[in-house]
Amino acid sequence: MYRTAILLIAAGSLPAGPRTILFVDDHDILYRSGTRRAVHPAVRHPANPVVREEKPWELAIGWTSVYRDPRRGLYQMWYQSYAKPAARRKTHQSLVCYAESRDGVHWTKPDLDLFDFNGGKPTNIVMIGNGGFSDRYTNSVVVDEHADAAHRYRMVFYDWFQKDGREYPGLQLAWSPDGIHWTKPEGGPMLHTLYGGQGQPPPFAGEDHLGEDRTRGGAPRPAWRFPLSMSDGADLMWDPIRRVWALYGKMWYDRPDGGLVFKHGMGRTESPDLVRWSAPELLLTPDDDDSPDVEFHTTPVFYYQNRYLCLNQVLRREGERGNLMIDIELMVSRDGLAWERPYRKTPFLPRNPAGGFDGGSMFTNANPIVLDNQIRFYYGAYPGTAVGGTRGPARDPYGDTGVGLASIPRDRFAGIRAVARSDQRSLGGVLEHRGQITLRALDLTGARRITFNGDARAGWIKAELLTERGYRVRGYTQDEAIPLRGDSFAHAAAWRGADGLPAGRYLLRIHLYRAEVFAVTVE
C-alpha cells in the first residue's frame, strides 16, 4: 500500500514524525560534497508482454490502469484495445477491456456477458464508445476506498457527446462498484477539448467554438476550437496535499505563427467533487534543452513519499521516416505545479533497444503498485509510432502490441553516490570514493531511529549528527558511527555507546565510501 503522509513542508526545515526522504531531488538537502546523483531506470520483466494481443478486438493495446486490492491481493487492469479496422460498428473501434491477476505477472481475461464484438459473446470488454465524430480514448481508473460502494471505481475517459443539439469532444467520468460494470452519466462532457482547427487563429472571446477545418484538403471538416484545454489523454489522481482530484495530461499550445495545434504540453485541472473543474492550466512545455521536435504525449502523475512524480511520455521524431516514438522520463515536483526535469538525459524507461512490442512507443499511467520491496510500473506499448503510423499488415496496422511490466527496488528511483575522485585545491590532496550529504534540520524529538535505503556492498555508510550551525555532537560523530555495510532497504544508524537519538533539531550528515544511498527514513 502507499505510505503517503498529508504534510505541508515549511521552507528550510523538515517536520517531525515518521517520514521517508527520497533522494530524487535536493529539496531536503542543505548541501552535499563529492557526490553525484543518477536515475535508476526501471527494469523490464522477463515475461513481457504480460498482456498480449489474443482476441479479435485486440489490434492495438495502449493506455492502461492497474489497481491491486490490498485486502484480496487481486490485481485488476483496464486497457485500451483499438479494434479498427476489424470492428463493424464505430462504437467498438476503441474499447476498454478488463483483465485480472493474482501475482501481477500472469493475467486472465474473464469472459463477461456485457458487450459483444461483431455479434459474438462473451468478451472481456467493459466499455464501448459513444460512436461520435471520432473515437473514444483513455481509461484512467482510480479506486476510492472512502466512496460509497456504487462509486468506488472512477474512470476518466475521452469520447464524443451530444449537448444542446450539437456534438462535442471531451473528457467524462464513469463509475463502477467493482471495476467491471460501469455507468456513464447522461450528457457531457465534463471538460471540453480541442479537436481540429490546425493552423487557425484562436477564436475571439465569445465566438462560437465550433468552426471549420480546411487544412486537410477535400470537404471542410468541423473544428472544435477550445484553446488551452485538456486533450484526449488524461490521468486522474487524488492530490492529498490540496485534498482535491486532479487531472494531468495532454494540453495543446499554439504554433510559432500563433495558429492552433502545435505541440502537447503538460496540463492540469482540479476538482473538489469530480463535478466542478477548474480552468485547465498549462504547467510545462518542452524547452531549449530539448530538441525542436520534442513534445509531451501525456503526463501521468502520482504522489509518493512527499513527492509528486511523473512518468512523462516524451515524444520525438526518430529514424529516416521521422516516426514519432516515446521514451519515459522521470519528473519531480514538490507541489504538483512546478516541475523539475533532472533526468531528461537518461530515460527512466527507454524504448526497448532489442525492439519487440515496446520498441517504439510506451504509454505509462498514474498507478504504480507499491509492494514491500518493489515498485511496479505497467505500461501499454507499440513497436512503432504512437500517432497512427503503420508497421504491420492492413488487418493489424500497429503490429504486435501489449502491456509490459517494469520495476525498481522500493524507493530506488534515483541514488546519490560518492564520486571516484575529488581533487579540488582546497583539499590539499586527493579524496577517492568519499562523499557526504548534509540534510536540512530535522526535529528528532520523539524519533526512535534513522534508517537508510542504500547499497554499501563495496564500502560503507556512516551517520553523523551536527547542530543547526554545523557543530559536531558528542557521541554522534562519524568516528563513533558504526559502519553500515551490505545492501538494505533499512540500514539502521547506530553509534558506539549512544542510547537512542537526542531530542531537538539537528543536521543529519550521511558519509559515503564506495556506497550509494537512495532514501532516508526518520521514525
N, C-alpha and C positions, 0 to 999 in steps of 0.2 A: 504494500500500500504506500501511497505517497506520505512522506513525513514532512508536510509543509507546516509553516507557522505564519499566522497573520501578524506581521510586525511592520511598524514604520521605523525606518532606520534613521537615527539622528546623525547629522553630518559630524564626522570626526571621531565617532565612538561607536562601540558595539554594545547592544543591550545584554543585560544579564539573562541567565537561563540557558537551557539546552539549545544549542544551535550549531549547525554544520556550515562551515565557510568553504565554498568551492573555490578553487584557485583558477577559475576561468577568466578572472579579471583582477585588477589591482585595487578594487574599491576598498577592501578591508585591510589593505597592506599599507603601512606607513612608508616603508622603503625596503628594497632588497639589494643585495650586493653579490656579485659573482654568480648570477643565475640567469637562466633562460626559461621561458615558458613555451610549451609546444602542445598543440592539439593532439589528441589520441583518436585517430579515425576509428569508426565502428568497424567491426569485423563481421563479414558475411557468414551466415550459417552454411555448413556443407550440404545441407539438404535442400538448398534453394533451387527453384522457387518452391516455397511451402504450399502455395496455392497455384495450380496450373490451369490452363485452358482445357476443359474436358467436355463442356456442354455445347450444344449448337448455338446458344446465345452468347457464348464467351469468345468473341472475336478479338477483343482487346480489354484487358483488365487494368484499370487505372487507380483512381482515388480509393483510399481505404480508411476505415476507422476500426479500432480494436479496443475491446474492454475485457478485463479479467475480473470476474466476480470474486471478491476477497473471501466470501464465505464458502462458495462451492468450488473455487479454483477453476471454474469453467471460463475458457476464452470464447469471446464472441467477435466475429468480424463481419463488417459490411463493406462490400467492394463494388465499385462501379464496373459494370460489364457493358462494353459498347458492342451492339449487335448489328449495326449497319454494315453491309447491305443484306444480311441474312433475314432481318425482321421484315415481315409483310406489313406490319402496322407501324405507323410513326410513333405511337405511344411506347413501342417496345424497342426503339433504336438505341436507347441508353437507359440501362436498368440498374437498380440496386439489388445485389444478391447477398445471400447470408451463408456463413459457414461457422462451425464450432470446432473446438479442440480441447482436449484435456491437458496437453502439455505445451501447447503453443507452436508445435512443430508439425504434427500430423493432424490435418484438418479434414472434416467431413462436411458435405453439402447436403443437408437434410432435404428429403422430399416433402414439399409443402403444397397444400392444395389451395394456394392463394391466387396465382396468376399463371396463365398458360403461356406457351411460346409457339406461335404459328399453329395454334389449335391443340397442342399437346400438353398434357399434365402427367405427373406432378413436375414442379420445378423448385429451385431454391430462390426464386425471385420474390422480393418483399416490397418493391415499389416500382411502378412504371411511370412514364412521363405523362404530361397533360396533352401532348400531341399538338403543340403550337408551332409557331413560325420556325423555330429551331429546336434543338434537343434539350432534354433535362440533363443536368450535370450536378456533380458534387454530392457527397453523402457524409457530412461531418457529424458524428454521433457523440454525445456526452450523456453519461448516466448520472442523474441527480438523486442520490440516496435519500435526500430530505424531501423530495416531492411526493405528492400523493401517488398511489400505486398506478393509476392510469397514465401518469405523465412522467414516470421515472426516466424513460429514454427520450431524448430530444435529438432530432436530426435537422440540420440546416441543409437545404438543397436549392438548386437553381432550376427554374423552369419558366414556362410562359403562361400568363394568366389573363383572364378576361375581366376587365374592370370598366364600368360605365360605357359598355358597348364597344370598347377598344381592347386591343391586346397589348400586353406589356411584358418584357422580360424582367426577372428579378429574383431575389432570394426570399425563401419562405421557410417556415418551421413546421415540422411534423412531430407527433409524439406517439409513444407506444408504452404499454405496460411491460413488455417482455423483449423488445427489440425485433420482434417478428411481425406482429400485427400493428401496422402504422395507420395513423389518422392524419389526413391533410385537412387543414382548415378551409372553410369556404372563402372564396375571394382571394385577394393577394395582388401583388406581392407585398411583403412587409418592408422590403427595400428595393427601390427601382435601380436598374443598372443600365449602363450604356450598351448599345449594340448598333454597329454600323456607323455610318457617317464619317468614314475615314477621310481626313483632309478638310472637312468642312469647318468653318469657324464655329466656336461655341455659340449656342443660341443666346439671344438677348434675355435678360431677366424678364419673366412674364410671357415670353414667347412659347408657343406650343412645342413641347419636347419631341413630338412625332414629326419627322421630316422625311426627305427622300435622299437616297444614296445613289448617285450616278457614277461612282468611281470605278465600278467593276465591269462596265460595258453592258450592252443589252438594255432590257427594260429597267426602269428605275425600281429600286428596292426600298422598302421602308427603313428609316433610321430612327433609333430611339436615342436622342441626344441628351444624356444626363451627365454633364461634366463632373469630374471629381466624385464619382460614385463608385461603389464596390462593383466588382465584376463577377464572373461565373464561378470562380474558385474561392471559397472562403472556409475557414475553420473556426468552430465555436470553442470557447474555453470559459471557465469560471475564473474571474480575477479576484483572488482572496484579499488583496490589498484594498481595492476600491469597493469590493463587495458588489460587483456588477457582472453581468455576462458581457463578453467581448467577442467580436468577430474580427479576425485578421485575414487578409487575403489580397487578391489582385485588385489594383486600382489603376485605371488608365490615367496618364497625364499627356499633355498636348505636345504637338510636333514642333520642330525648330521654327517653322513658319507660322505657328500659332493655331494650326488646324487640329481637329480632334484626332485621337488614337495614334499615339507614338509608341510608348512602351508601358509596361506594367511596373508599378512600384508597390510598396508595402502600405496597405490601407488598414484602418481600424475604425470600428464603430462600437458603441456600448449601449447596454440596456439594463435597467433595474429589474425588469419583469418579463423580458423576451417579447414584449409588445411594442413599447415605445423605444425607439432607437435614435441615438444622437446622429448629427450630420457626420458622414464619413470624413476622416482626417487622413491626409497623406502624410505618412511618417518618414518614409525613407525611399530614396531612389538611387540608382547607380551613380557613381561619382567619377572624379578624374582619375582615380586609381583603378577603375575598371576599363576594359576595352570598350570602344564605342558601340559594339553590338550587344552588350550585356543588358539583360533586364531580369526582373524577378518574376518567375512564373506564378508561384503563390508562396505564402509565408506563414506556415502553421506555428503557433506559439503555445508553450506550456510553462507553467510556473512550478519551480522545483528548487528547494533549498535556498529560499530567499532570492532567487534569480528568475527573471523571465528569459527563457531560452527559445530560440527559433531555429528550425531546420529549414533554412532558406533554399528554395529551388532556384538556382542561378542558371538562367537560360542564355546560351551563347551559340554563335554560329561555328560549325566545325566542318572540316573537310572541303573537298573541291565543290561539292554540290551546295555547300552552305546550309546544311540542315541544322535546325535549332535543337541542341542537346542540353541535358540538365545534369549538373553536379550539385551536391548538397553541402551548403556552407553553414557552420555553426555561428549564430549571432547571439549577443548577450545584451541584456538591459537590466537596469536597477528598478525602473518604474514602468516598463512596458511601452514607453513612448519614445525615449531617446535610446537609440541602438548603437552598439559598437560592433565593428566587424574585424576583430583581431586575427581571424583565421582564414581570410579570403585566399591566401596563397596555398593553403593545404586543405582540400575539402574534407569535411567530416565523414562524408560518404561519397567517394568519387564513382563515376561510371565504371562498371566492371571492365578492367583492361583486357580481360580474357574474352570479352564480348558476351554473347548469350542474351537471355531475356532482359537483363539490366545493363546492357552495354551502351544504351543510348540516352534514355530519359527516365528519371525516377520521381515519384510523387509521394512525398512524406505527409505526415499527419500530426495532429496535436495530442496523440495518445501513446506516449511511451509507457511501457509496462515495467514498473519498478519491482524487482524481486530482491531477496535478501542480499545476494552477492552479484547482481547483474541488472542492467537496464536494457530492455529490448526495444527495438525500433522496427516497425513493419512499414513496408513501402510497396506501392504498385510500380511497375516498370515496363517499359517498352525497349525493344532492341534498337529502335530508331528514334526519329524526332517526335516531340510531344505535340506538334501542331499540324497534323494532317498529312504528313509525308507517307509515302508508300514504300514498303520493303518486301512484303510477301505477295502472293497471288491475289487476284481480284476478289476471290471469295474470302480472303483473310488479309486485308491490306496492311495490318500492323505487324505481321509475323507472330512469333511465339512470345506472348506476354505473360505476366504473372505477378504474384505477390512474394516479395523477399523479406527475409528477416536478417537484421544485423544487430550487434550488441556491443556493449562495453562493460568492463567490470564496474561495479557500483561506484558512482560518483567520479569516475575517471574520464571526464570529458577532456580535461587538459591537466598537465602537470608542470611543476617548476623543479628544475634540477640544477645542480652546480655546473658551471662551465668547466671545460677542461683546463683552462689556464687563465689566470689573472696576473697581469704584469705591469699595472699602472705604476708610474714613477713614484707615487705617494706610498706604495707598498715597500719600497726599498728592497725588493726581491720578487720572488715568484710564488704564487699560491696555485696549487694544482688540485682540481676537483673539489674545491671548497666553496661553499656559498652559504648565505643566510637570508632569512625572510623575517622582517620585523613587522608584526601586526599592529594596527591601531589599538588604543587602550581597550581592554576588556575588564569588566567588573567580575571578579572571581568570587565575590561573596556568595556563599552557599554552593559553589561549584564542587562537585565530587572528584572529577577527573578531566584530563585533557587527552584526547586520542588523535592519532594521525593516520590517515589513509595514505600509505606510502610504500615504495619499493626500495628497500635497502639491502638487497641481496648481495650487492658488491661493495657495500660500505656501511654507513650508519646514519642515524638521525638522532639529534640531541635537542632537548628543550631547555630554554633559559627564560627567567623572568627578570624584567627591568622595571624600575619606577617609570612613571609617566614622563619624567625628564631624562630617562635613559641611564639611570644609575643601576648597577647590579644589586641584586637582593641576596643577602647571605643565605646560604642553604639551597639556593635555586639557580646556581651558576652552571655554565656548560661544563666546568671541571667536575662539578658534583653530579651532573646528569648521568644516568645510566644509558649507555648507547643502545639504541633500538635497531635491531638487525632483522633481516628477512623481509618478506613481502606480506603485508597485512592490511586489512581494512580498518584495523583498530589497534595500532601500536599505542600503548598507554605510557604517557610521560611519567618519569619517576626520577627521583634524586636520592642519593645515598643519605640516610639519616633524616630525610624530610617526612613528616607525617601529614599527608593531605596537602591542600592548597591554601595559601594565605588569603584572608579576606581583603577586599579593596580592589583598586584599579591598577592594572599592570600592562606593560607591553610584553607580549609573548614573542620570543625570538626562536626561530627554528634553524638549527645548524645542520648543514647537509655535507656529507662526504660521500662522493660517488653514489648519491641517492636522489630519489625523486619523490616529491610529495604532491598529492592531488587535492587533499581537503584536510581540515582540522575540525574537530568537534569538541565543544565545551559543554559538559553536562553535570 
